[in-house]
């Protein structure tokens, strides 16, 4: 529950640790650091020396020789690489001016709502090893609701779908707490993988992670701009049959089945959550509708499928990618 924090000193910074990006926020200046959640290590070094992190490490993905190792702190919202998490948090802290161990009770870190105690301890360990001192963990969907401007402290139900890169979290919030929740381990990263698998299996064509990410963003942009389903998408990669780099041209609608299959899992999670929601909260949601936040929220197909399945109004929060960051900033400001 988020109502008040018993800080011995006011929190200085907040860290939004995401599968795709790590952001550092302050109460006065907002986002101080926003870079990809990725590190590159020297695999030949016994201690795994850090070679690059964040934006400098991203171009190295899928391009490293055997002596280098790419590490990502989270996969599908779960902390899987403690060394990468520690290195990335330390790197981000140094970039924003953290030197040495900062004072206790001075840092907020957003975590998934369904994070287990073991996962929460892992986050605390990574933060401690990164010299962030004692931290307070807060639920990302609740923080996203604050950033979206929802009245979560009132006696009224709000339904929010946080569409992250690693997970999609569906929550019903009232009086500062989560009343009903459901998490599915699908997000922007799994959509990237679905696009990659589709091209591999259907067209015998290979692309890397960054190419899949760019293609996904182009598909979203085409939907938003309304340039028509007949437009062609050009993909650069390697043809398996010819064994040569080439350009594959496909109509945009060729990817519709991939998108529908991906978003269907999110729609099912929303419907299941609504089935478990108490009547009075259901009444509130009927009036307020469903709010979407996160990087995948702007896909019009997702809003259309949710509205059709639930009969509710579906709205995308303003600047949906940064709702968690805005919510953390609001908590820091008190």
KAZI-V695991 format. One record per residue. RES is the residue in three letters. SS is DSSP state (h for helix, s for strand, l for the rest). OMEGA is omega in radians with two decimals (* if undefined). Layout:
res->RES ss->SS omega->OMEGA
res->RES ss->SS omega->OMEGA
This chain:
res->UNK ss->l omega->3.12
res->UNK ss->l omega->3.06
res->UNK ss->l omega->3.08
res->UNK ss->l omega->3.13
res->UNK ss->l omega->-3.13
res->UNK ss->l omega->-3.14
res->UNK ss->l omega->2.98
res->UNK ss->l omega->3.00
res->UNK ss->l omega->-3.06
res->UNK ss->l omega->3.11
res->UNK ss->l omega->-3.10
res->UNK ss->l omega->-3.00
res->UNK ss->s omega->3.01
res->UNK ss->s omega->-3.14
res->UNK ss->s omega->3.03
res->UNK ss->s omega->-3.06
res->UNK ss->s omega->-3.11
res->UNK ss->l omega->3.09
res->UNK ss->l omega->-3.09
res->UNK ss->l omega->-3.05
res->UNK ss->s omega->3.00
res->UNK ss->s omega->3.13
res->UNK ss->s omega->3.06
res->UNK ss->s omega->-3.01
res->UNK ss->s omega->2.99
res->UNK ss->s omega->-3.10
res->UNK ss->l omega->-3.07
res->UNK ss->l omega->-2.97
res->UNK ss->l omega->3.12
res->UNK ss->s omega->-3.07
res->UNK ss->s omega->3.13
res->UNK ss->s omega->-3.03
res->UNK ss->s omega->3.14
res->UNK ss->s omega->-3.10
res->UNK ss->s omega->-3.14
res->UNK ss->s omega->3.12
res->UNK ss->l omega->-3.09
res->UNK ss->l omega->3.10
res->UNK ss->s omega->3.04
res->UNK ss->s omega->-3.09
res->UNK ss->s omega->3.01
res->UNK ss->s omega->-3.07
res->UNK ss->l omega->-3.14
res->UNK ss->l omega->-3.12
res->UNK ss->l omega->-3.10
res->UNK ss->l omega->-3.12
res->UNK ss->l omega->-3.13
res->UNK ss->l omega->-3.08
res->UNK ss->l omega->3.13
res->UNK ss->s omega->3.10
res->UNK ss->s omega->-3.14
res->UNK ss->s omega->3.13
res->UNK ss->s omega->3.07
res->UNK ss->l omega->-3.08
res->UNK ss->h omega->3.14
res->UNK ss->h omega->-3.12
res->UNK ss->h omega->-3.05
res->UNK ss->h omega->3.14
res->UNK ss->l omega->-3.12
res->UNK ss->l omega->-3.12
res->UNK ss->l omega->-3.12
res->UNK ss->l omega->-3.14
res->UNK ss->l omega->-3.01
res->UNK ss->l omega->2.96
res->UNK ss->l omega->-3.09
res->UNK ss->l omega->-3.09
res->UNK ss->l omega->3.11
res->UNK ss->s omega->3.14
res->UNK ss->s omega->3.07
res->UNK ss->s omega->3.12
res->UNK ss->s omega->3.07
res->UNK ss->l omega->-3.07
res->UNK ss->l omega->-3.05
res->UNK ss->s omega->2.96
res->UNK ss->s omega->-3.07
res->UNK ss->l omega->3.07
res->UNK ss->l omega->-3.10
res->UNK ss->s omega->3.11
res->UNK ss->s omega->-3.04
res->UNK ss->l omega->-3.08
res->UNK ss->l omega->-3.06
res->UNK ss->h omega->3.14
res->UNK ss->h omega->3.12
res->UNK ss->h omega->3.12
res->UNK ss->h omega->3.14
res->UNK ss->h omega->-3.11
res->UNK ss->h omega->-3.10
res->UNK ss->h omega->3.11
res->UNK ss->h omega->3.12
res->UNK ss->h omega->3.13
res->UNK ss->h omega->-3.14
res->UNK ss->h omega->3.12
res->UNK ss->h omega->3.12
res->UNK ss->h omega->3.14
res->UNK ss->h omega->-3.13
res->UNK ss->l omega->3.00
res->UNK ss->l omega->3.08
res->UNK ss->l omega->3.12
res->UNK ss->l omega->-3.10
res->UNK ss->l omega->-3.11
res->UNK ss->l omega->-3.12
res->UNK ss->l omega->-2.99
res->UNK ss->l omega->3.14
res->UNK ss->l omega->3.11
res->UNK ss->l omega->-3.05
res->UNK ss->l omega->-3.06
res->UNK ss->s omega->3.00
res->UNK ss->s omega->3.03
res->UNK ss->s omega->3.10
res->UNK ss->s omega->3.13
res->UNK ss->s omega->3.09
res->UNK ss->l omega->-3.09
res->UNK ss->l omega->-3.08
res->UNK ss->l omega->3.14
res->UNK ss->l omega->3.13
res->UNK ss->l omega->3.10
res->UNK ss->h omega->3.11
res->UNK ss->h omega->3.12
res->UNK ss->h omega->3.12
res->UNK ss->h omega->3.09
res->UNK ss->h omega->3.11
res->UNK ss->h omega->3.08
res->UNK ss->h omega->-3.13
res->UNK ss->h omega->3.12
res->UNK ss->h omega->3.13
res->UNK ss->h omega->3.14
res->UNK ss->h omega->3.13
res->UNK ss->h omega->3.13
res->UNK ss->h omega->3.12
res->UNK ss->l omega->3.09
res->UNK ss->l omega->3.12
res->UNK ss->l omega->3.11
res->UNK ss->l omega->3.12
res->UNK ss->l omega->-3.07
res->UNK ss->s omega->3.03
res->UNK ss->s omega->3.11
res->UNK ss->s omega->3.13
res->UNK ss->s omega->-3.10
res->UNK ss->s omega->-3.09
res->UNK ss->h omega->3.13
res->UNK ss->h omega->3.11
res->UNK ss->h omega->3.11
res->UNK ss->h omega->3.10
res->UNK ss->h omega->3.11
res->UNK ss->h omega->3.07
res->UNK ss->h omega->3.14
res->UNK ss->h omega->3.11
res->UNK ss->l omega->3.10
res->UNK ss->l omega->-3.14
res->UNK ss->l omega->-3.11
res->UNK ss->l omega->-2.99
res->UNK ss->l omega->-3.12
res->UNK ss->l omega->-3.12
res->UNK ss->l omega->3.12
res->UNK ss->l omega->3.12
res->UNK ss->l omega->-3.08
res->UNK ss->l omega->3.07
res->UNK ss->s omega->3.07
res->UNK ss->s omega->-3.13
res->UNK ss->s omega->3.05
res->UNK ss->s omega->3.14
res->UNK ss->s omega->-3.05
res->UNK ss->s omega->-3.11
res->UNK ss->l omega->3.13
res->UNK ss->l omega->-3.09
res->UNK ss->l omega->-3.11
res->UNK ss->l omega->2.97
res->UNK ss->s omega->-3.07
res->UNK ss->s omega->3.14
res->UNK ss->s omega->-3.09
res->UNK ss->s omega->2.94
res->UNK ss->s omega->-3.01
res->UNK ss->s omega->3.04
res->UNK ss->s omega->3.11
res->UNK ss->l omega->3.03
res->UNK ss->l omega->-3.11
res->UNK ss->s omega->3.11
res->UNK ss->s omega->-3.13
res->UNK ss->s omega->3.12
res->UNK ss->s omega->3.13
res->UNK ss->s omega->3.05
res->UNK ss->s omega->-3.14
res->UNK ss->s omega->3.02
res->UNK ss->s omega->-3.08
res->UNK ss->l omega->3.03
res->UNK ss->l omega->-3.13
res->UNK ss->l omega->-3.12
res->UNK ss->h omega->-3.13
res->UNK ss->h omega->3.12
res->UNK ss->h omega->3.03
res->UNK ss->h omega->3.03
res->UNK ss->h omega->-3.13
res->UNK ss->h omega->3.12
res->UNK ss->h omega->3.09
res->UNK ss->h omega->3.11
res->UNK ss->h omega->-3.13
res->UNK ss->h omega->3.12
res->UNK ss->h omega->-3.14
res->UNK ss->h omega->-3.14
res->UNK ss->h omega->-3.03
res->UNK ss->h omega->-3.06
res->UNK ss->h omega->-3.01
res->UNK ss->h omega->3.12
res->UNK ss->l omega->-3.02
res->UNK ss->s omega->-3.09
res->UNK ss->s omega->3.02
res->UNK ss->l omega->3.13
res->UNK ss->l omega->-3.10
res->UNK ss->h omega->-3.09
res->UNK ss->h omega->3.10
res->UNK ss->h omega->3.11
res->UNK ss->h omega->3.10
res->UNK ss->h omega->3.13
res->UNK ss->h omega->-3.14
res->UNK ss->h omega->3.10
res->UNK ss->h omega->3.13
res->UNK ss->h omega->3.09
res->UNK ss->h omega->3.09
res->UNK ss->h omega->3.10
res->UNK ss->h omega->3.14
res->UNK ss->h omega->3.12
res->UNK ss->h omega->3.12
res->UNK ss->h omega->-3.08
res->UNK ss->h omega->-3.07
res->UNK ss->h omega->3.12
res->UNK ss->l omega->-3.09
res->UNK ss->l omega->3.02
res->UNK ss->l omega->-3.12
res->UNK ss->l omega->-3.09
res->UNK ss->l omega->-3.11
res->UNK ss->l omega->-3.12
res->UNK ss->s omega->3.08
res->UNK ss->s omega->3.12
res->UNK ss->s omega->-3.08
res->UNK ss->s omega->3.10
res->UNK ss->s omega->-3.13
res->UNK ss->s omega->-3.11
res->UNK ss->s omega->3.07
res->UNK ss->s omega->-3.10
res->UNK ss->l omega->-3.07
res->UNK ss->l omega->-3.13
res->UNK ss->l omega->-3.11
res->UNK ss->l omega->-3.06
res->UNK ss->s omega->3.02
res->UNK ss->s omega->-3.11
res->UNK ss->s omega->3.11
res->UNK ss->s omega->3.10
res->UNK ss->s omega->3.13
res->UNK ss->s omega->-3.13
res->UNK ss->s omega->3.03
res->UNK ss->s omega->-3.09
res->UNK ss->h omega->-3.08
res->UNK ss->h omega->3.09
res->UNK ss->h omega->-3.10
res->UNK ss->h omega->-3.07
res->UNK ss->h omega->-3.12
res->UNK ss->h omega->3.12
res->UNK ss->h omega->-3.12
res->UNK ss->h omega->-3.12
res->UNK ss->h omega->3.14
res->UNK ss->h omega->3.14
res->UNK ss->h omega->-3.07
res->UNK ss->h omega->3.11
res->UNK ss->h omega->3.12
res->UNK ss->h omega->3.11
res->UNK ss->h omega->3.12
res->UNK ss->h omega->3.13
res->UNK ss->h omega->3.12
res->UNK ss->h omega->3.11
res->UNK ss->h omega->3.13
res->UNK ss->h omega->3.11
res->UNK ss->h omega->3.12
res->UNK ss->h omega->3.11
res->UNK ss->h omega->3.12
res->UNK ss->h omega->-3.12
res->UNK ss->h omega->-3.06
res->UNK ss->l omega->3.10
res->UNK ss->l omega->-3.04
res->UNK ss->h omega->-3.09
res->UNK ss->h omega->3.08
res->UNK ss->h omega->3.09
res->UNK ss->h omega->3.09
res->UNK ss->h omega->3.14
res->UNK ss->h omega->-3.12
res->UNK ss->h omega->3.10
res->UNK ss->h omega->3.14
res->UNK ss->h omega->-3.01
res->UNK ss->h omega->-3.11
res->UNK ss->l omega->-3.11
res->UNK ss->s omega->3.14
res->UNK ss->s omega->3.12
res->UNK ss->s omega->3.04
res->UNK ss->s omega->3.11
res->UNK ss->s omega->-3.03
res->UNK ss->l omega->-3.12
res->UNK ss->l omega->-3.09
res->UNK ss->l omega->-3.05
res->UNK ss->l omega->3.10
res->UNK ss->l omega->3.13
res->UNK ss->h omega->-3.13
res->UNK ss->h omega->3.13
res->UNK ss->h omega->3.11
res->UNK ss->h omega->-3.13
res->UNK ss->h omega->-3.13
res->UNK ss->h omega->3.12
res->UNK ss->h omega->3.14
res->UNK ss->h omega->-3.13
res->UNK ss->h omega->-3.08
res->UNK ss->h omega->-3.03
res->UNK ss->h omega->-3.05
res->UNK ss->l omega->-3.12
res->UNK ss->l omega->3.00
res->UNK ss->l omega->3.13
res->UNK ss->s omega->-3.10
res->UNK ss->s omega->3.08
res->UNK ss->s omega->3.14
res->UNK ss->l omega->3.08
res->UNK ss->l omega->3.11
res->UNK ss->l omega->-2.93
res->UNK ss->h omega->-3.12
res->UNK ss->h omega->-2.99
res->UNK ss->h omega->-3.14
res->UNK ss->h omega->3.12
res->UNK ss->h omega->3.13
res->UNK ss->h omega->3.11
res->UNK ss->h omega->3.12
res->UNK ss->h omega->3.09
res->UNK ss->h omega->3.12
res->UNK ss->h omega->3.13
res->UNK ss->h omega->3.11
res->UNK ss->h omega->3.12
res->UNK ss->h omega->-3.12
res->UNK ss->h omega->3.09
res->UNK ss->l omega->*
